[in-house]
Amino acid sequence: MKFPQSFYNWTSFIGGIISIVSLFMIGFLFVISMFFAQGSSYLGLFMWIVLPSFLVIGLLIIPTGMIIKYQKDKRQKIVYEKAWPKVDLNDPKVRNAAMIFGIGSVFFLLISAVGSYEAFHYTESVKFCGTLCHEVMKPEYVAYQNSSHARVACVECHVGSGADWYVRSKLSGLYQVYAVTFGTFPRPIPTPISNLRPARETCEECHWPQKFYARQLVVEKHYLADEDNTEWDISLQMKTGPAYSALGLQEGIHWHINPDVKIEYIATEPERQNIPWVRYTNSKTGESYIYEDGENKLSQQQLDTLEIRVMDCMDCHNRPSHDYHTPVKFINNGITSGKIPREIPGIKSLAMAVVAANFSTTDSVMNYIQSEVYKFYQTNYEDIFNEKKDLIDKAISGIQEEYKKNVFPEMNVKWSAYQNNIGHLEFLGCFRCHNDRHQDQGGLVISRDCNMCHSIVAQGVPDTLQITSVNATLEFVHPNDPDGAWKTELCSECHKDLY
């Protein structure tokens, strides 16, 4: 088969070889992934992004070599016939070139279309987002897999629909690629993410505010840090909406995003934990009130320069898919699920203590947990260590498993790295505004009354459980606070220090 004279040069040959090898490798990997169900996130990266890039580069090298060859021949006085090319399919050279160019172009356009779609689909996949940059994204990926959004693709929340936000996300990803390549990324990754798409364009694709459930019963199981790991239950009626769903968003927790109501606030730091200024506006009645924290008033300069943010879903639900539980919560979960046997004396307090240790690697923590648990029971409960070692081993495995789902030493990620604004137990959450300190000029206060958001309908040890009717409420009883300090202090002031 004959080609134009200018094709015969080493540069074009190399380009052709690169293209053919890349095409062969794409086909080979495609067969492996489709028919043998083998592969990983890196296979997709090479098959749909890296190798197609080499294929295009090789195809570009071919005409580049031909141009260089033509210029070189021109300098050497090799004269080509200056005329329009003659398309004569009876000429073998023309016929070969036409067939190769025609068939090659159609084939290239076909695989380009398929490759472009697959590349787009791959970069939108959970595997791409969660496993490609394994060290960086491991905490987010593991927490996501254990969240209520584990069946929702990352891009559904982080990008949403439409080409404009897709392009923005890929442009912002260029710096992330640079940071990962050269190891300049922060540990942990800072939040909140700036320039994130508004929650009403992502969250409300699934969560329709007008159709929220009226109220929900939440049952929590706790264990005290005593020798018997005493069970302490509490059942809360969460007032997410009004008493009757027909009333819509007139009252309840989700009243904050009522379409007729606009809540605005000013935070003094990026984490939005210190909120000294809140404005309420009712578009139907025209009412508007400004509430200021009497102990932390903003200056006029701060009022003029700081951002006024409109409250949305993410101001409370700021860790919807990447929540790192505190030891109190994940050890309680481990005991409730049976992964950590409750019948072992003192396991709750011991587990809380061992997971609080700080190490630079996960492996070192795993070894520490095992050695400390063994040491504790060998020293204090020798008979249990000898007779029920299988339960102790099960407890160690359970503690390690719960730890690995919530703490990632390599990235400095744990419960204290990210504030969770749902509730008010370990972090300020609701109490950022509902603390009895925000007051308007007329004396109206943003109340701290717990019963605004939930009612306690049952609490205590199962054998002596206090129970009331659905429409009544119990006064909270703190199992470890006989003096009632919880009535004057914020919950997070104590609970944030529980490891």
Residue pairs with C-beta under 8 A, 6 or more apart in sequence:
1 96
1 100
2 92
2 93
2 96
3 93
3 96
3 97
3 100
4 66
4 93
4 97
5 69
5 73
5 80
6 66
6 67
6 69
6 70
6 73
7 62
7 65
7 66
7 69
8 69
9 65
9 66
9 68
9 69
10 65
11 61
11 64
11 65
11 68
11 69
12 61
12 62
12 63
12 64
12 65
12 66
12 69
13 65
14 58
14 61
14 65
15 57
15 58
15 59
15 60
15 61
15 62
15 64
15 65
16 58
16 62
17 58
18 54
18 55
18 57
18 58
18 61
19 54
19 55
19 58
19 59
19 62
20 58
22 51
22 52
22 54
22 55
22 58
23 55
23 111
25 46
25 51
26 47
26 51
26 52
26 55
26 111
26 115
29 39
29 43
29 46
29 47
29 51
30 47
32 38
32 39
32 43
33 39
33 43
33 44
33 47
40 127
40 131
41 127
41 128
41 131
41 132
42 132
44 118
44 122
44 125
44 127
44 128
45 122
45 128
45 132
47 118
48 115
48 118
48 119
48 122
49 119
49 122
49 123
52 112
52 115
52 119
59 108
70 80
73 80
85 94
86 94
87 94
87 98
88 94
89 95
89 98
122 128
123 170
124 153
124 155
124 159
125 153
126 144
126 153
126 154
129 137
129 141
129 154
129 155
129 158
130 137
130 140
130 141
130 144
130 154
131 137
131 141
133 176
133 180
135 410
135 411
136 180
136 185
136 189
136 411
138 408
138 410
138 411
139 188
139 322
139 324
139 408
139 411
139 413
140 189
140 322
142 404
142 405
142 408
143 321
143 322
143 323
143 324
143 405
143 406
144 150
144 154
144 321
144 322
146 405
147 320
147 321
147 322
147 323
148 320
148 321
149 157
149 320
149 321
150 321
152 206
152 321
155 169
156 202
156 205
157 202
157 203
157 320
157 321
158 169
158 193
158 196
158 197
159 165
159 166
159 169
159 197
160 197
160 201
160 202
160 205
161 205
165 197
168 195
172 195
176 185
178 184
179 185
187 410
187 411
187 412
187 413
188 411
188 412
188 413
188 417
188 418
189 411
190 270
191 271
191 318
191 418
192 270
192 271
192 272
192 314
192 318
196 314
198 312
199 312
199 313
199 314
200 312
200 313
203 313
203 314
203 317
203 320
204 313
207 313
209 249
209 254
209 257
209 258
209 259
210 248
210 249
212 240
212 241
212 249
212 254
213 240
213 241
213 245
214 240
214 241
214 242
214 243
214 244
214 245
214 247
214 252
215 237
215 238
215 239
215 240
215 241
215 242
215 243
215 252
216 237
216 238
216 240
217 235
217 236
217 237
217 238
217 457
218 235
218 236
218 237
218 238
218 454
219 233
219 234
219 235
219 236
220 233
220 234
220 235
220 236
221 231
221 232
221 233
221 332
221 336
222 231
222 232
222 233
222 234
222 328
222 332
222 479
223 229
223 230
223 231
223 232
223 331
223 332
223 335
223 342
223 348
224 230
224 231
224 232
224 348
224 479
224 480
225 348
225 349
225 352
226 346
226 348
226 349
227 345
227 346
228 345
229 335
229 342
229 344
229 345
229 346
229 347
229 348
230 461
231 342
231 461
231 462
232 459
232 460
232 461
232 479
233 458
233 459
233 460
233 461
233 462
233 465
234 456
234 458
234 459
235 456
235 457
235 458
235 459
236 454
236 455
236 456
236 457
237 454
237 455
237 457
237 470
238 253
238 453
238 454
239 251
239 252
239 253
239 452
239 453
239 454
239 455
240 252
240 253
240 254
241 247
241 248
241 249
241 251
241 252
241 253
241 254
242 248
242 249
242 250
242 251
242 252
248 258
249 255
249 257
249 258
249 259
250 258
253 316
253 453
255 261
256 263
256 311
256 316
257 311
257 312
257 313
260 282
260 283
260 284
261 280
261 281
261 282
261 283
262 280
262 281
262 283
262 310
263 278
263 279
263 280
263 281
263 310
263 311
264 278
264 279
264 281
264 308
264 309
264 310
264 311
265 275
265 277
265 278
265 279
265 308
265 309
265 311
265 315
265 433
266 275
266 276
266 277
266 298
266 302
266 303
266 306
266 307
266 308
266 309
267 273
267 274
267 275
267 306
267 307
267 309
268 274
268 275
268 276
268 298
268 302
268 306
271 419
272 309
272 315
272 432
273 419
273 427
273 428
273 432
274 296
274 432
275 293
275 432
275 433
276 292
276 293
276 296
276 297
276 298
276 438
277 290
277 291
277 292
277 293
277 298
277 303
278 290
278 291
278 292
278 433
278 438
278 446
279 288
279 289
279 290
279 291
279 308
280 287
280 288
280 289
280 290
280 291
281 287
281 288
282 288
289 440
289 442
289 444
290 440
290 441
291 433
291 438
291 439
291 440
291 444
291 445
291 446
292 298
292 438
292 439
292 440
293 435
293 437
293 438
294 437
294 438
294 439
295 437
296 437
298 306
309 315
315 421
316 421
316 422
316 429
316 430
317 421
317 422
318 419
318 420
318 421
318 422
319 418
319 420
319 421
319 422
322 418
323 420
324 406
324 407
324 413
324 414
324 415
324 417
324 418
325 333
325 405
325 406
325 415
326 415
326 426
326 495
326 498
326 499
327 351
327 352
327 355
327 356
327 415
327 498
327 499
328 352
328 426
328 495
328 498
328 499
329 426
330 402
330 403
330 405
330 406
331 340
331 348
331 351
331 352
331 355
331 399
331 402
333 402
334 340
334 351
334 398
334 399
334 401
334 402
335 341
335 342
335 347
335 348
339 394
339 397
339 398
339 401
339 402
340 347
340 351
340 394
340 395
340 398
340 399
340 402
341 347
341 391
341 394
341 395
341 398
343 391
344 377
344 384
344 388
344 391
344 392
344 395
345 381
345 384
346 376
346 380
346 381
347 395
350 372
350 373
350 376
351 395
351 399
352 498
352 499
353 372
353 499
354 368
354 369
354 372
354 373
354 399
355 365
355 369
355 399
355 402
355 403
355 407
355 499
356 499
357 365
357 368
358 409
359 365
359 368
359 409
360 409
360 410
361 409
361 410
362 404
362 407
362 408
362 409
362 410
364 409
365 403
365 407
365 409
366 400
366 403
366 404
369 396
369 399
369 400
369 403
370 396
370 400
373 392
373 395
373 396
373 399
374 385
374 392
374 396
377 384
377 385
377 392
378 385
384 391
384 392
385 392
406 414
406 415
407 413
407 414
407 415
408 414
415 426
416 496
419 427
419 428
419 429
420 426
420 427
420 429
421 427
421 428
421 429
421 430
421 432
422 429
423 429
423 430
424 430
424 431
424 490
424 491
424 492
425 491
425 492
425 495
426 491
426 492
426 495
426 496
426 498
427 492
427 496
428 490
428 492
429 492
430 453
431 448
431 490
431 491
431 492
433 446
434 446
434 447
434 448
434 452
435 446
435 448
435 490
436 445
436 446
436 447
436 448
437 445
438 445
438 446
439 445
439 446
450 476
451 473
455 472
455 473
455 474
456 468
456 473
456 474
456 475
456 476
457 467
457 468
457 469
457 470
457 472
457 473
457 474
458 465
458 466
458 467
458 468
458 474
459 465
459 466
459 474
459 476
459 477
460 466
460 477
466 474
466 477
468 474
476 486
478 484
478 486
485 494
